[in-house]
Amino acid sequence: MNKTQQQVYDVIIIGAGFAGICQARHLLLNLPNIKVAIIDPRNPERSIKDLKIGESTVEISSMFMCKELALHEYLLENHAPKYGLNYHWPKNQAQTKSVNDYYHMGFNRTPLIDSFHINRAKFEQDVLQMIQEMGATFHNGRVVDVELTPCDQLHTVTVKLDQASIELKTKHVIDAAGRRFIIGKKLNNVVLDSEEMTGINTGSAWLRVKNIDLNIFDNIYNKINGTASSYYSTKHFFGTGHWIWVLPIDTKQKEISIGLVHHKNSIAAKQINTLEKLKSFFKANHEIVYNLIESGQCIDFNYLPRLAHNSKQHLSQDNWYVIGDAAQMFDPLYSPGLVVTALGIECVTEVIRAKLAKEPEAEKKQDMYNKFMVATATSYSRLYQNHEKHLGHASVMSWRIYMENMFWFGNLVPMYIGKWFLDFHFINEHIKAIEFLAGPQNSFFSDLHQQFDQLVECDANLGIMDFARTDQLLWGYGPSKYFDNFLENSRLDPHQCNVLLCLKNTFFFLAVFYLKLRFKGFGIWGGFAPKTWIRVTQLLSYSFYIAIGEKIYRFKVRQLNHKTFIEKMRQEFKTYQYQPKLHPWN
Ligand SMILES: Cc1cc2nc3c(=O)[nH]c(=O)nc-3n(C[C@H](O)[C@H](O)[C@H](O)COP(=O)(O)OP(=O)(O)OC[C@H]3O[C@@H](n4cnc5c(N)ncnc54)[C@H](O)[C@@H]3O)c2cc1C
């Protein structure tokens, strides 16, 4: 094979899937003169074969695409909006024809932060084109080897093109090649053993259907309060050892994505790994989903036998990085795939920026952001622990979803908006909090999961805890409450997004949630047991500890508040005078 060329880049990205193209665009937008190469064997004209999975976005992944990648208008004009999230459990397993046969929680409305259902083939084709126009070099070939070198020496990437092979050199190499785990396998960096990932042992089957009967959606939700189109919401259906997604991915052909995640101890792969078997499963257990499929034409079918994996390291001091599916994936419930990808991309860009600028803190950033990514990915793995036992139990699972949403809106979303995850001090505190909440032993999550196990075993009914409502804890609280009003008040001033205020309140309401769970689930003796009050005291102490940090933070930024965009406008406005007379125009 001829080695015909040798080129040197600042950054080489292996893989032009979602993670690779987004990383390239983020680098090009933030470091205008950077020399980026991106490599992928697939034809840049993406076809039906490229109907990849990972279509639903949530607040963080949407904000990343809209603001960080400046793609808001593009998304509005080319992809389907996401108007809410709905969860369903059958009232009687033998009757699942209509939504009235299901218990339901969730909402249908335009969200505060725009979210989208993206058509991945279209997105990848369009953004690949955009980044080439911005100056990235696209090599349509396959990476066959990466020679990694220590510290700041140049790495070598060997690419097999159609007729030849080329060798590229780079200071920074990013593995965004998904489940090929190019760096993961080379350095034994990838974790595939389910035992090392809290026992998650899942597979997934999915399909796309076009020209579906929209009346099925109208029949689903019109009677349930909603202020937006129900077709454009994400719907989830649950049962023992599995959950299902139904969501739109095309605005013109009425095309939807339908998929099932199954825990293999409950549902074996061989029971659902063909289209016919999957349809039979739906017909028997979720007839409404079966009818939806039968109302249109099936476009594809896919089965992935193993979903979960993780990486020991995400950012290395030797200038290699793993992002997207190459780094981690656990379970698509809550759509964390693109969220963790977005966080990883922003960390990598900031490290490369600091490295190229030869900033003294660059290596510390590499180390700290790696710790942040490892801790965040690992905490996500704990989010799915014991799912197999809980998914099908409507009452227990609704409590679990409620609690997990408290962290999403009360911690992760404000953390992202205020860019707190790039702050060293916050990262240290965040890692400590993760240990307390989601550590392997005696953590808050493991305690709750054990209690949920007990409640499922004794078939308890604690009522449905609807995460979309605000009338179940104290003072009109609901998990999606933004304490800081940062969406309204921190416009263009991210330092005003006070994540500590959100965390303080979240921990307080967690204590209330915990008390309610103990009394409802375990009766008066459970409520007054020492265990309950020890945990409540821990949560309130954490809330108090964060409250002190919050006051310190407020004190530190008090000067900055006078220099903000809003403050400047207010000052200018002091000289405002009404001018009723129009300027002559002809
Ligand atoms: C069933 C399921 C449902 C999911 N649902 C969601 C969801 O709703 N929301 C969400 O946020 N996430 C979801 N995810 C996760 C999401 O799909 C992934 O996070 C995302 O697709 C990862 O994109 P990626 O670019 O890292 O990988 P990929 O999309 O796999 O891209 C990898 C690219 O690398 C290229 N490549 C491979 N080998 C080489 C090589 N040797 N040289 C060069 N290039 C190479 C490939 O051609 C490909 O283009 C889901 C995942 C699964 C499995």
The ligand as a Tripos MOL2 file, in Angstrom:
@<TRIPOS>MOLECULE
LIG
   53    58     1     0     0
SMALL
NO_CHARGES

@<TRIPOS>ATOM
      1 C1        -30.9150    2.2290   21.2960 C.3       1 LIG1
      2 C2        -30.2870    3.5600   21.5330 C.ar      1 LIG1
      3 C3        -31.0870    4.6800   21.6680 C.ar      1 LIG1
      4 C4        -30.5020    5.9180   21.9070 C.ar      1 LIG1
      5 N1        -31.2960    7.0150   22.0650 N.ar      1 LIG1
      6 C5        -30.7350    8.1970   22.3740 C.ar      1 LIG1
      7 C6        -31.5430    9.3570   22.5140 C.ar      1 LIG1
      8 O1        -32.7510    9.3290   22.3230 O.2       1 LIG1
      9 N2        -30.9300   10.5150   22.8640 N.ar      1 LIG1
     10 C7        -29.5830   10.5940   23.0630 C.ar      1 LIG1
     11 O2        -29.0870   11.6630   23.4320 O.2       1 LIG1
     12 N3        -28.7920    9.5250   22.8670 N.ar      1 LIG1
     13 C8        -29.3310    8.3340   22.5290 C.ar      1 LIG1
     14 N4        -28.5260    7.2620   22.3160 N.ar      1 LIG1
     15 C9        -27.0800    7.4470   22.3530 C.3       1 LIG1
     16 C10       -26.6150    8.0250   21.0150 C.3       1 LIG1
     17 O3        -27.0740    7.2040   19.9930 O.3       1 LIG1
     18 C11       -25.1180    8.1030   20.9600 C.3       1 LIG1
     19 O4        -24.6640    8.9080   22.0230 O.3       1 LIG1
     20 C12       -24.6570    8.7590   19.6610 C.3       1 LIG1
     21 O5        -25.2140    8.1390   18.5520 O.3       1 LIG1
     22 C13       -23.1680    8.6700   19.5900 C.3       1 LIG1
     23 O6        -22.7160    9.2720   18.3970 O.3       1 LIG1
     24 P1        -21.2150    9.0980   17.9850 P.3       1 LIG1
     25 O7        -20.9330   10.1160   16.9600 O.co2     1 LIG1
     26 O8        -20.3630    9.0400   19.1880 O.co2     1 LIG1
     27 O9        -21.1310    7.6290   17.3530 O.3       1 LIG1
     28 P2        -21.6430    7.1320   15.9450 P.3       1 LIG1
     29 O10       -22.8900    7.8130   15.5780 O.co2     1 LIG1
     30 O11       -21.6160    5.6520   15.9910 O.co2     1 LIG1
     31 O12       -20.5280    7.6440   14.9180 O.3       1 LIG1
     32 C14       -19.2920    7.0310   14.8040 C.3       1 LIG1
     33 C15       -18.7050    7.3660   13.4420 C.3       1 LIG1
     34 O13       -17.3880    6.8500   13.3770 O.3       1 LIG1
     35 C16       -17.1870    6.2890   12.1100 C.3       1 LIG1
     36 N5        -16.1300    5.2790   12.1860 N.ar      1 LIG1
     37 C17       -16.2050    4.0280   12.6800 C.ar      1 LIG1
     38 N6        -15.0070    3.4070   12.5420 N.ar      1 LIG1
     39 C18       -14.1670    4.2960   11.9830 C.ar      1 LIG1
     40 C19       -12.8060    4.2480   11.6040 C.ar      1 LIG1
     41 N7        -12.0590    3.1390   11.7620 N.pl3     1 LIG1
     42 N8        -12.2520    5.3360   11.0330 N.ar      1 LIG1
     43 C20       -12.9710    6.4680   10.8690 C.ar      1 LIG1
     44 N9        -14.2800    6.5670   11.2140 N.ar      1 LIG1
     45 C21       -14.8660    5.4970   11.7640 C.ar      1 LIG1
     46 C22       -18.5320    5.7010   11.7290 C.3       1 LIG1
     47 O14       -18.6500    5.5480   10.3270 O.3       1 LIG1
     48 C23       -19.4850    6.7480   12.2920 C.3       1 LIG1
     49 O15       -19.7970    7.7430   11.3510 O.3       1 LIG1
     50 C24       -29.1000    6.0190   22.0220 C.ar      1 LIG1
     51 C25       -28.2930    4.8980   21.8530 C.ar      1 LIG1
     52 C26       -28.8790    3.6810   21.5980 C.ar      1 LIG1
     53 C27       -27.9920    2.4970   21.4220 C.3       1 LIG1
@<TRIPOS>BOND
     1     1     2 1
     2     2     3 ar
     3     2    52 ar
     4     3     4 ar
     5     4     5 ar
     6     4    50 ar
     7     5     6 ar
     8     6     7 ar
     9     6    13 1
    10     7     8 2
    11     7     9 ar
    12     9    10 ar
    13    10    11 2
    14    10    12 ar
    15    12    13 ar
    16    13    14 ar
    17    14    15 1
    18    14    50 ar
    19    15    16 1
    20    16    17 1
    21    16    18 1
    22    18    19 1
    23    18    20 1
    24    20    21 1
    25    20    22 1
    26    22    23 1
    27    23    24 1
    28    24    25 2
    29    24    26 1
    30    24    27 1
    31    27    28 1
    32    28    29 2
    33    28    30 1
    34    28    31 1
    35    31    32 1
    36    32    33 1
    37    33    34 1
    38    33    48 1
    39    34    35 1
    40    35    36 1
    41    35    46 1
    42    36    37 ar
    43    36    45 ar
    44    37    38 ar
    45    38    39 ar
    46    39    40 ar
    47    39    45 ar
    48    40    41 1
    49    40    42 ar
    50    42    43 ar
    51    43    44 ar
    52    44    45 ar
    53    46    47 1
    54    46    48 1
    55    48    49 1
    56    50    51 ar
    57    51    52 ar
    58    52    53 1
@<TRIPOS>SUBSTRUCTURE
     1 LIG1         1 GROUP 0 **** ****
